Amino acid sequence: MMKNNHKTVHNDPVLNVDTYGNIFMYATHRDLTTSPRHIIRMSEPVQPDLLQEALELALIRFPQMAVGLTRGETAYSYRYIDKPPVVLPFKNHLSPYWMGSEDTNGYLFLCGYTRNTIILEYHHCTCDGHGFDEFIRCVLFEYLTLCGKPVENDGTIRTRETEFDPQECEDAFPLLNNVPRSGENHHDDVPSFQIDQPEEMLDSNELVTEIAFPFAQMKSFLKRNGGTPLTYVMTALSRAMAQTYFKDGQRERIAAEVPMDLRPLVPSKTTHFFVSLLDLPFLPEYFDLSFAEACRKCSEYFSTQRAPEHSAWWAKANGDNVFSMHNSDMDIEEKEQLMRTRARNYVHRNSFILTNIGAFHLPESMQKYVLDYAAILPCASMPFGVLVSSYNGYLKISLAQRDHNMDLVRNLLDNLAETGVRATTYSYRFHTTWYDGKHLAE
């Protein structure tokens, strides 16, 4: 007999759990990047009372964000929250809060502020980066409107003037049943270069360095030499890692786990987690090539992994496996341990996680009030978390490190300079918002 007294499939689409994102319910911030952070630097000091009101207005349009978690006997499930959202003060980049706890009134997102900066984090079980981007832009629009700024929606923001569609919180993974899938050319699960992370380090502060440069500089190099922005960053990082951590003559495969948005492949309005987790390898022989040649080789290899048929096949395989575990008849503590072990084993196949969330777009009327944008992928159980974003013509690489070795940053800057890219840096200590299902608000 099933012991689970908390349904995970409902008539109410807002409370449905999606196929893959549910793994983050069971993991902690020490296992997976449960709570990525977005940082918005405003032109004026943040007014927390108006920001809190903006959150309330945004939740009217995004009911899928007005949920918390319940830890049942055999599974986690969503629940509605009847308390208002909160805006939390930050003294620095080190979060003292727990996601989904009384700190956030149970909500699975956190909104904080310090001086002229808004900090927004989300629990990955509710959405992916693209999905949270939709919520952020709505919050900013409502906030600037409340501040009396003459901002206008150019049609790209899901504000209260637009209607909520239940498909915005659909589980989109079943849509993959309707597209061609193939495991051809799948990257073999072989060991990649690793840096040991002792368990006792997994709650230590991370060092984040924001590396920013004009997008046009990189684009000029790629136009002359080929490659893509993602493989350009992978090439620069891999070479920097080798220069920093390899011993004389050492040659090892470096591989990144790359989350790829599936919406261009399978159109969906969903804000839920809808990505394929692909492998981007930098092979040992690439180290003997020039930067441009290595970047091209990296791009050629990755094109086989991000081919639509393979992306769909790999996403479907991973999603089905996780959803089966989520719905199994197993005591919650045993299931948590299995899910956490699976999560760590999966990400530890690779050297680090590299996420490209692309451009952060705002209507022109809002841009003069939002001076800068950055996002952080926390390390969790990995040595690095790397996130690539862009805003107003600048590309930004946010590099989170466990070991705080600035030689990696210096070597990365040298590799960028080799291609004609001149970058600026800003470093600070960081800790993501903590998460563990045993700390949920009830």
LUMTIGU-52693 format. One record per residue: residue in one letter; x, y, z of N, C-alpha, C in turn. Coordinates in steps of 0.1 Angstrom, whole numbers, plus 5000, padded with zeros to 4 digits. Example, Ala and Ser with C-alpha at 12.3 -4.5 7.8 and 13.67 -1.06 7.14 Angstrom:
2
A513249435078512349555078513249675078;S512849785071513749895071512950005079;
***
This chain:
442
M500949885000500050005000500950135000;M500550224992501250354992501150425005;K502250475011502150545024502150695022;N502350735010502450885007501050955009;N500951045019499751115021499751255015;H500651275006500751404999500751384984;K499751414978499651394963500751484956;T501251434945502151514937501551534923;V500451484920499651514908498351564912;H497951684907496751744912495951794899;N494651814902493851884892494252034891;D494852084902495352224902496752224896;P496952274884498252264877499352334885;V498952434893500052514901500752414911;L499952314916500552224926501152104920;N501152084907501851974901503351984902;V503951874904505451864905505951824891;D506951884886507351854872508351734872;T508551674861509251554859510651554865;Y511451654863512851654867513151744879;G512551864879512951954890512651904904;N511851804906511651754919512851704926;I513951664919515151614926515651724935;F515451854932515951954941515251964954;M514051904954513251904967514051824978;Y514651714973515351624982516751654985;A517451724976518851764977518951884987;T520151914991520352025000521352114992;H521652234998522552324991523952274991;R524252174998525552104998525652004987;D524551964981524551864970524451924957;L523452004955523152064942522952214943;T522952284932522752434933521252454934;T520752434947519352444949518852594948;S519752694950519252834951520152924943;P520152924930520953024923520553164926;R521453264925521153404929521253494917;H520353594917520353694907520553834914;I521453914909521754044916521454154906;I520654244911520154364902520654484909;R521554564903522054684909521254804903;M520554874912519654984908520355114908;S519655214902520255344902520055424915;E519155374923518855444936518755344947;P518855394959518755294971517355224970;V517355094974516155014974515255054985;Q513955064982512955094992512254964995;P512554895006512054765009510554755010;D509854855015508454855016507754845003;L508254924993507754914979508154784972;L509254734975509754604969508854494974;Q508454494987507554394993506254404986;E505754524984504454544977504554494962;A505654514956505854464942505854314942;L506354244952506354104952504854054953;E504054114962502654074963501954094950;L502254204943501554224930502054114919;A503354084919503853994910503253854912;L503053814925502453684928501053664923;I500353774921499053764916499153714901;R500153754894500353704881501053574880;F501853544891502653424891502253334903;P501053274902500653194914501553074916;Q502253024906503152914907504352944916;M504553074919505653114928505153134942;A503853124944503253144958503053004965;V504052924964503952794970505152764979;G504952674988505952614997506052464995;L506852405004506952255003506452195016;T505852075015505551985026506351865025;R506951825036507751695036506851585041;G506351505032505451395036506151275041;E505451165042506051035047506950975036;T506550995024507350935013507751025002;A507251155002507551244991507351384996;Y507951474988507751624990506551664981;S505851764985504751814976504651964978;Y504052034968503752174969502552204978;R502552324984501352364991501252514989;Y500052564990499852714989500252785002;I500652905001501052985012500153095014;D499653115026498653225029499253345036;K500553345037501253455043501853545032;P502153675036502753765025504153735023;P504753765012506153745009506953845017;V508253825020509053915028510253965020;V510754075024511954135018512954135030;L514154075028515054045038516354135037;P516854185048518054275047519254185046;F520254235038521554165036522554275040;K523554225048524754315051525854295041;N525854185035526954155025526354045016;H527253965009526753865000526553725007;L526753725020526553595027525153585033;S524453495028523053485032522953405045;P522253465055522053385068520753315068;Y520053305057518653255057518553115051;W517453055054517052915049515852935039;M516052875028514952875018513752795022;G512552845020511352765024511052755038;S511852825047511652815061510852935066;E510752955079510053075084510753205080;D512053195076512753315072512053375060;T511553295051510953345039509453325039;N508853305051507453275052507053145044;G507953065042507752935035507952945020;Y508053065015508153075000509453014995;L509452964983510552904977511352994968;F511353124971512153224966512553314977;L513653384976514053484985514353614978;C513853724985514053854980514753934991;G515953984988516654064997517154194991;Y517754275000518354404995519454455004;T520354534998521354605005521754724997;R521654845003521854964996521054984983;N521754984972520954994959520854864951;T521054754959521054624952519854534957;I519254474947518154374949518754234947;I518554144957519054014956517853914955;L517753834944516653744942517253604940;E516753504948517153364947515853284945;Y516053174939514853084937515252934940;H514352864944514552714946514352654933;H515252564929515252514915514152414913;C513452364924512352274922511152354916;T511052484917509952564912510152604897;C511352624893511652684880513052674876;D513352704864514752714860515152864858;G516352894853516753034851515853114842;H515353054831514453124822513153154829;G512653054837511353074844511453184854;F512553184862512653284872512953424866;D513553424854513753554847512453624844;E511453544841510053604839509553664851;F509753604863509253654875510053784879;I511353774878512153894881511754014874;R511554004861511254124853509854174857;C508954094861507654134866507854214879;V508654154888508854224901509454364899;L510454364890511154494887510154594881;F509354554872508354644866507454694876;E506854614885505954654895506654744905;Y507854714908508654804918508854944912;L509354944900509655084894508355164893;T507255094890505955164888505555224902;L505755144913505455194926506355304930;C507555304925508555414928508155544920;G507155534911506755654904507555674891;K508355574886509155584874508255564862;P508555644851507755634839508055514831;V507855394836508255274828506955214821;E507255154810506155094801506554954798;N505554874797505754734793505654734778;D506754684772506854674757506254544752;G505554474760504954344756505754224759;T506954244765507754134768507654084783;I506954164791506854134806505454084809;R505453974816504153914821503653984833;T503054104831502454184842501054144844;R500454214854499054194857498054224845;E498554304836497754334824497654214815;T498454114817498453994809497753884818;E497253784811496453674818497353554821;F497253504833497953374836497353264828;D498253184823497853064815498352944823;P497552844826498052724834499152654827;Q499352674814500452614807501752674811;E501752784818502952844823503552764834;C502852674840503452594851503252444847;E503152414834502952274830504252204832;D504152074834505351984833505551954818;A506652024813506852014798507551894793;F508151814803508851694798508051594791;P506751574794505951484785505951524771;L506151654768506051704754507251634746;L508251594753509351524746508951394739;N507851334744507351214738506951234723;N506751354719506251384706507351434696;V508551434700509651474692510651364690;P511451364678512451254676513451254687;R513851134691514951124701515951024697;S517151044700518250954696519450964706;G519950854710521150854718522450844710;E522350864697523550864688524550974692;N525850934692526951024695526951074710;H526350994718526251034732527651034738;H527951144746529251154752529451044763;D530450964762530650854771530850904785;D530350834795530450864809531850814814;V532850904811534250864815534750964825;P535750934833536251024843536751154837;S536551264844537051394840537851454851;F538651554848539551614859538651664870;Q539151624882538451664894539351734904;I538851824912539451874924538751834936;D539451764945538751714957538151824965;Q536951794970536151884979535851814991;P536651825002536251755015534851795019;E534151705025532751725030532651845039;E533651865047533651975057533752115050;M534152115037534252245030532852285024;L531952195024530752225015529752325021;D530052375033529252485039530152615040;S531352605035532252725036531852825026;N532252955028531953065019532753035006;E532053084995532653074982533253204978;L534253204969534753334964534153344950;V533453454948532853484935533553604928;T533953584916534553684908533653714896;E533153834894532453874882533453924872;I533553864861534453904850533653954838;A533754084836532854154826533654214815;F533054204803533754264791532654294780;P532954384771531954414760531754294752;F530454264750530154144742530754154728;A530854274723531354294709532754244708;Q533654254718534954204717535054054715;M534253984722534253834720533553804706;K532553874703531853844690532853874679;S533653974680534654004669535553884667;F536053824678536953714678536253594671;L535053564676534253444671533953464656;K533653584652533353614638534553574629;R535753604634536953584626537353434627;N537153364638537753234641536753124642;G535453154643534453044646534253014660;G533352924663533052894677531752964681;T531352944694530253004700530553064713;P529753154718530053214732530353114742;L529553004743529652904753530952824752;T531352784739532552714738533852804739;Y533652934736534653034739535053034754;V533953044762534153054776534752914781;M534252804776534752674780536252664776;T536652714765538052704761538952784770;A538552914773539252994782539352934796;L538252884801538252824814539152694815;S539052614805539752484805541252514805;R541652604797543052644796543552704809;A542752784815543052844828543152734839;M542252644839542252534849543552454847;A543952424835545152344833546352424838;Q546452554835547552634839547652644854;T546452634861546352654875546552524883;Y546052414878545952294886546752174880;F547052174868547752064862549252074866;K549851954868551251954870551951944856;D553351954856554051964844553751844835;G553351864823553051764813551751694815;Q550951734825549651664827548651704817;R547951604812546851624802545651534806;E544551604810543351534814542151594807;R541151514805539851564800539251654810;I538751764806537951854814536551854808;A535551844816534151834811533251924820;A532451994813531452074820530052024818;E529252024828527751994827527152124822;V526452124811525852244806524252224805;P523552304813522052294812521652374799;M520852304791520352374778518852384779;D518452504776516952534776516352454765;L515252384768514552294758513452374751;R513152494755511952564750512152594735;P513352624730513452644715513252514707;L513452404714513252274707511752234708;V511252244720509852214722509152334728;P508552414720507952544725506952514737;S507152594748506352584759506452714767;K505352764773505252884781505752854795;T506052724798506352684812507452764819;T507252794831508352854839509052744848;H508552624847509152514855510452474849;F511152384856512452334852512252254839;F512952304828512752244815514052254807;V515052174811516352184805516852044803;S517852034794518551904792519951934797;L520451844805521851854811522851784803;L523551854795524451804785525951814789;D526751724783528251724786528951804776;L529851894780530651964771532151934774;P532751844767534151804771535251884764;F536251914771537451974765538551864765;L538851804754539651684753541151714755;P541951624760543351644763544151694751;E543751654739544551694727544251844723;Y543151904729542852044726543952134732;F544652084742545652174749546852204740;D546952124730548152144721547752234709;L546452284709546052364698546052514702;S545952604692545752744695544352764701;F544152874708542852904713541752894703;A541952954691540852954681540652814676;E541652734674541452594670540752504680;A541152524693540552454704539052484705;C538752614704537352664705536552604694;R537052594682536352534670536152384673;K537152314678537052174680535952144691;C536052234701535052224712533652244707;S533452334698532152364692531652244684;E532552184676532152074667531751954676;Y532451934687532051824695530651854702;F530551974707529252004714528052004705;S528252034692527152034683526451894683;T527251784685526651654685525851634698;Q526251694709525451674721524251764722;R524251884716523151964716522151954704;A522451854696521551824685520151794691;P519051844684517751834690517351694694;E517751594686517351454689518051404701;H519351444703520051394715519651474727;S519451604726519051684738517751624743;A516751594734515451534739515651394745;W516551314739516751184744517351184758;W518351264760519051274773518151334784;A517351434780516451494790515351404794;K514851324784513751234787514251114796;A515451064793516050964801516251004816;N516851124818517051174831515751204838;G514851264831513651304837512851184842;D512751084834511950964837512550894850;N513850894850514550824862514250894875;V514351034875514051104887512651104891;F511751114881510251114884509850974890;S510450874885510150734890510550724905;M511750784908512250784922511350864931;H510950984926510051074933508751004937;N508150924928506850864931506950724936;S508150684940508350544946507750544960;D507450424964506850404978508050374987;M508650474992509850465000509850575011;D510350535023510350635034511150755030;I510650875034511250995030512751005033;E513150965044514650975047515450895038;E514950775035515750685026515750745012;K514550805008514450864994515450984993;E515451065004516351185004517751135002;Q518251035009519550985007519850934993;L518950864987519150814974519150924964;M518251024965518251134956519551214957;R519951244969521251314971522451244965;T522451114967523551034962523551044947;R522351024941522151034926522651164921;A522151274928522551404923524051424923;R524651394934526151404935526851324924;N526451194923527051114913526951164899;Y525851224896525551274883526451394880;V526451494889527251614886528751584887;H529151484895530551464897531151384885;R530351344875530951294863531851394856;N531451524859532151634852533051714861;S533751804856534751884863534052004870;F533052064864532252174870530952194862;I530152284866528952314860529052454853;L528652464840528752584833527352614827;T526752724832525452764827525452894820;N524852894808524753014800523253054800;I522853164808521453204808521153314798;G522153354790521953444779521653584784;A521053664776520853804778519653834788;F519853924797518753974805518154094799;H516954084794516254184786515254264794;L515354394793514354484799513854584789;P512654634790512154734781513054864783;E513254934772514155054772513855144783;S512555164786512155264797512655224811;M512955094813513455044826514955044827;Q515655044816517055024816517855124824;K517455254824518255354831518155344846;Y517155264851516955244865517655114870;V517955024860518654904863520054914857;L521054944866522354974861523154844857;D522954744865523754624862523054494867;Y523454384861522854254864523854154864;A523754064874524653944875523853834881;A524453714879523753594885524853494889;I524653414899525653324905525053184905;L525953094901525652954902526452904914;P525952874925526752824937527452694934;C528552674941529352554939528652424943;A527852424955527352304961528452204963;S528352084958529451984960530551984950;M530452084941531452094930532552204934;P533652194928534752294931534452434925;F533652434914533352564907531852564903;G531352684903530052714896530252824887;V529952814874530252914864528952954857;L528653084857527353124851527753244841;V527153234829527453334819526153404816;S526153544817524953624814525453744807;S524453824802524753944795523654044798;Y524054174798523054284800523654414794;N522854474786523254604780524654604773;G524854504765526054494757527254434764;Y527154404777528354344784528054194787;L529054114785528953974789529653954802;K529053874811529653864825529753714828;I530953674832531253534837531353544852;S530453484859530453484874531053344878;L532253354883532953234887532953214902;A532253114907532253084921533252974924;Q534152984934535152894937535152854952;R535452724954535652684968536952714974;D538052704965539352714970539952854970;H539252954965539553094965540953114959;N541353034949542653044942542553154931;M543053274934542953374924543853354912;D544753254913545553224901544653174889;L543553114893542553074883541953194875;V541653294883541053414877542153484869;R543353494874544453564866544753494853;N544753354854545053284842543853294832;L542653304837541453314828541553454821;L541953554829542053694822543153694812;D544253624814545253614804544753544791;N543953444793543453374781542453454773;L541653534781540753624774541553734766;A542553784773543353884766544053834753;E544353714753544953654741544053664729;T542753674731541853684720541353824718;G542053924725541654064723540554114732;V540254034743539154074752539854134764;R539454254768539954324780538754324790;A538954254801537854234811538154314824;T537154344831537254404845536754294854;T537154304867536754204877536354264890;Y535454194897534954234910534754104918;S535454094929535453964937534853994951;Y534253894956533653904970533353764975;R533253754988532853624994531353614994;F530953484992529453464989529053334996;H527853335001527153205005525753215001;T525353104994523953104989522953085001;T521753104999520753075009520652915011;W520652875024520752735028519352675024;Y519452545022518252465020518352325025;D517452275032517352135037515852125040;G515252015035513851995037513351985052;K514351955060513951945075513852085081;H514152195074514052325079512852405072;L511852325067510752395060509752455071;A509152565067508052615075506852535073;E506052505084504852435083503652525086;
***
